[in-house]
């Protein structure tokens, strides 16, 4: 796709009270500049008008109840009134980003957009009515809002004279405020899907790097295999240490060193933050749904992913719940006490991939009598399972669909010998399992003949009197290899179908970085965790609005509350199929056949005879 030149074909007047053309009420001139080139990878969406973007921003702020829960603390403060209120700044940033999600969030282009594109009516709607408003007033109010919602343990609350600026009692946490804002960008008619996906991406600091270390000093258990060890010269350097005990390698005091996936020849290590994003991932057998972003968590890079994921779930909008969560090995590699056990306490079913170090053969640690078993890939199996099914390879990104189906068939065959969880965990956290012979999937010599449910089931390799538990229901303690166990048996067709939904989180990262938004190192020029978290949350709001408009095309808005009004088929299936798909490809005409030398017919290739009589 070649880059498209966006130009305005409608004459624009500089008079503030001049009536806007009818076509601009919803879809207007994309930019104040009449010519601008977009990157090739940015989706060419039909841009909203300023009036429409302001209307959506007003509805998002109203639905989030941020004025009643947060901004009232600033309105009740002592001192002179602000020239530009926090509500106005928040509305301006939202409208600016909603109209065009691919914009970089900088204050100077924002002020130029206000002066060039916003009408006087829109300025009144957002509250920008003071005659002496300026660029500096907007920036000062933005940072005042950041100071208001900043966490209580933030180092920015420690003033130069050593006095700690206390946080208001009753003010929601920063993550709850921002996730409340993201939740307000999703219609009530679109409830969360039963399966959710969680992933994290890197957000680099715009500040210069004082140095790039060889290894992160975070407390996360997951360390890439190609992570380098610090050199002796690095160990001798005495870096400035933050209040969290970690080194500071940038003028931004909140940015930290962390790991990321290597793509486009980028470095494994980076300086900045980890943005954890939770989104809808559909359900088993879903046909059509929109992968809305339900929440996010913004933390310095290198922090523990398990703790961040649990904190994200706890800070979600109260209207949203998580039933089944799909995540990658970056979260599943955490110890059970910091990831899987909190998920179990919240009634969430987890589906995750496994690190190669987790795929070796193990046994339970806290069951004295139940010893005739083995644990492979987090699944309990009877010891009488054939040896050919014990060492099965794992899935990798380069596999084709045929290879995945063939490998899933082997895991399904092995699942016949597995102990299956009997429902969910008990109140004390323990799990009851049902043996393979108890379910009738296999037959065992230690099982009485009258109890065998399926005479055609395969026979295990158990020996008579060896004390196997193929026909019993053992109970496993809550913390006994809990970090490895899953409800859906690893590798099977059902597990693969659920884990495949994790691609929704990868799609959201693409929406935030390439297709809709252009999140990169120079996307913003502010410092601090809270300031960048606020701008990232605004990007998530803009992506949700863009997805809603692109998929539903105005049939579903933020005011829609009835799920029956949401289309259940995609726009592509609602349109008329192309002719070559509806009628099939054209057939070539059959080749002409020689009819031979019939009597009185000129042979093929013979010269034509002319009659000169």
Rosetta blueprint (number, residue, H / E / L):
1 X L
2 X L
3 X L
4 X L
5 X E
6 X E
7 X L
8 X L
9 X L
10 X L
11 X L
12 X L
13 X L
14 X L
15 X L
16 X L
17 X L
18 X L
19 X L
20 X L
21 X L
22 X H
23 X H
24 X H
25 X L
26 X L
27 X L
28 X L
29 X L
30 X L
31 X L
32 X L
33 X L
34 X L
35 X L
36 X E
37 X E
38 X L
39 X L
40 X L
41 X L
42 X L
43 X L
44 X L
45 X L
46 X L
47 X L
48 X L
49 X L
50 X H
51 X H
52 X H
53 X H
54 X H
55 X H
56 X H
57 X H
58 X H
59 X H
60 X H
61 X H
62 X H
63 X H
64 X H
65 X L
66 X H
67 X H
68 X H
69 X H
70 X H
71 X H
72 X H
73 X H
74 X H
75 X H
76 X L
77 X L
78 X L
79 X L
80 X L
81 X L
82 X L
83 X L
84 X L
85 X L
86 X H
87 X H
88 X H
89 X H
90 X H
91 X H
92 X H
93 X H
94 X H
95 X H
96 X H
97 X H
98 X H
99 X H
100 X L
101 X L
102 X L
103 X L
104 X L
105 X E
106 X L
107 X H
108 X H
109 X H
110 X H
111 X H
112 X H
113 X H
114 X H
115 X H
116 X H
117 X H
118 X L
119 X L
120 X H
121 X H
122 X H
123 X H
124 X H
125 X H
126 X H
127 X L
128 X L
129 X L
130 X L
131 X L
132 X L
133 X L
134 X L
135 X H
136 X H
137 X H
138 X H
139 X H
140 X H
141 X H
142 X H
143 X H
144 X H
145 X H
146 X H
147 X H
148 X H
149 X H
150 X L
151 X L
152 X L
153 X L
154 X L
155 X H
156 X H
157 X H
158 X E
159 X L
160 X L
161 X L
162 X L
163 X L
164 X E
165 X L
166 X L
167 X L
168 X L
169 X L
170 X L
171 X L
172 X L
173 X L
174 X H
175 X H
176 X H
177 X H
178 X H
179 X H
180 X H
181 X H
182 X H
183 X H
184 X L
185 X L
186 X L
187 X L
188 X L
189 X L
190 X L
191 X L
192 X L
193 X L
194 X L
195 X E
196 X E
197 X E
198 X E
199 X E
200 X E
201 X E
202 X E
203 X E
204 X E
205 X L
206 X L
207 X L
208 X L
209 X E
210 X L
211 X L
212 X L
213 X L
214 X L
215 X L
216 X L
217 X L
218 X L
219 X L
220 X L
221 X L
222 X L
223 X L
224 X L
225 X L
226 X L
227 X L
228 X L
229 X L
230 X L
231 X L
232 X H
233 X H
234 X H
235 X H
236 X H
237 X L
238 X L
239 X L
240 X L
241 X E
242 X L
243 X L
244 X L
245 X L
246 X L
247 X E
248 X L
249 X L
250 X E
251 X L
252 X L
253 X L
254 X L
255 X L
256 X E
257 X E
258 X E
259 X E
260 X L
261 X L
262 X L
263 X L
264 X L
265 X L
266 X L
267 X L
268 X L
269 X E
270 X E
271 X E
272 X E
273 X E
274 X E
275 X E
276 X E
277 X E
278 X E
279 X E
280 X E
281 X E
282 X E
283 X L
284 X L
285 X L
286 X L
287 X L
288 X L
289 X L
290 X L
291 X L
292 X L
293 X E
294 X E
295 X E
296 X E
297 X E
298 X E
299 X E
300 X E
301 X L
302 X L
303 X L
304 X L
305 X H
306 X H
307 X H
308 X H
309 X H
310 X H
311 X H
312 X H
313 X H
314 X H
315 X L
316 X L
317 X L
318 X L
319 X L
320 X L
321 X L
322 X L
323 X L
324 X E
325 X E
326 X E
327 X E
328 X L
329 X H
330 X H
331 X H
332 X H
333 X L
334 X L
335 X L
336 X H
337 X H
338 X H
339 X L
340 X H
341 X H
342 X H
343 X H
344 X H
345 X H
346 X L
347 X L
348 X L
349 X E
350 X E
351 X E
352 X E
353 X L
354 X L
355 X L
356 X H
357 X H
358 X H
359 X L
360 X L
361 X L
362 X E
363 X L
364 X L
365 X L
366 X L
367 X L
368 X L
369 X L
370 X L
371 X L
372 X L
373 X E
374 X E
375 X E
376 X E
377 X L
378 X L
379 X E
380 X E
381 X E
382 X E
383 X L
384 X L
385 X L
386 X L
387 X H
388 X H
389 X H
390 X L
391 X L
392 X L
393 X L
394 X L
395 X L
396 X L
397 X L
398 X L
399 X L
400 X L
401 X H
402 X H
403 X H
404 X H
405 X H
406 X H
407 X H
408 X H
409 X H
410 X H
411 X H
412 X H
413 X H
414 X H
415 X H
416 X H
417 X H
418 X E
419 X L
420 X E
421 X E
422 X L
423 X L
424 X L
425 X L
426 X L
427 X L
428 X L
429 X L
430 X L
431 X E
432 X E
433 X E
434 X E
435 X L
436 X L
437 X L
438 X L
439 X L
440 X L
441 X L
442 X E
443 X E
444 X L
445 X L
446 X L
447 X L
448 X L
449 X H
450 X H
451 X H
452 X L
453 X L
454 X L
455 X L
456 X L
457 X L
458 X E
459 X E
460 X L
461 X L
462 X L
463 X L
464 X L
465 X L
466 X L
467 X L
468 X L
469 X L
470 X L
471 X L
472 X L
473 X L
474 X L
475 X E
476 X E
477 X L
478 X L
479 X L
480 X L
481 X L
482 X L
483 X L
484 X L
485 X L
486 X L
487 X L
488 X L
489 X L
490 X L
491 X L
492 X L
493 X H
494 X H
495 X H
496 X H
497 X H
498 X H
499 X H
500 X H
501 X H
502 X H
503 X H
504 X H
505 X H
506 X H
507 X H
508 X H
509 X H
510 X H
511 X H
512 X H
513 X H
514 X H
515 X H
516 X L
517 X L
518 X L
519 X L
520 X L
521 X L
522 X L
523 X L
524 X E
525 X L
526 X L
527 X L
528 X L
529 X H
530 X H
531 X H
532 X H
533 X H
534 X H
535 X H
536 X H
537 X H
538 X H
539 X H
540 X H
541 X H
542 X H
543 X H
544 X H
545 X H
546 X H
547 X H
548 X H
549 X H
550 X H
551 X H
552 X H
553 X L
554 X L
555 X L
556 X L
557 X L
558 X L
559 X L
560 X L
561 X L
562 X L
563 X H
564 X H
565 X H
566 X L
567 X L
568 X L
569 X L
570 X L
571 X H
572 X H
573 X H
574 X H
575 X L
576 X L
577 X L
578 X L
579 X H
580 X H
581 X H
582 X H
583 X L
584 X L
585 X L
586 X L
587 X L
588 X L
589 X L
590 X L
591 X L
592 X L
593 X L
594 X L
595 X L
596 X L
597 X L
598 X L
599 X L
600 X L
601 X L
602 X L
603 X L
604 X L
605 X L
606 X L
607 X L
608 X L
609 X L
610 X L
611 X L
612 X L
613 X L
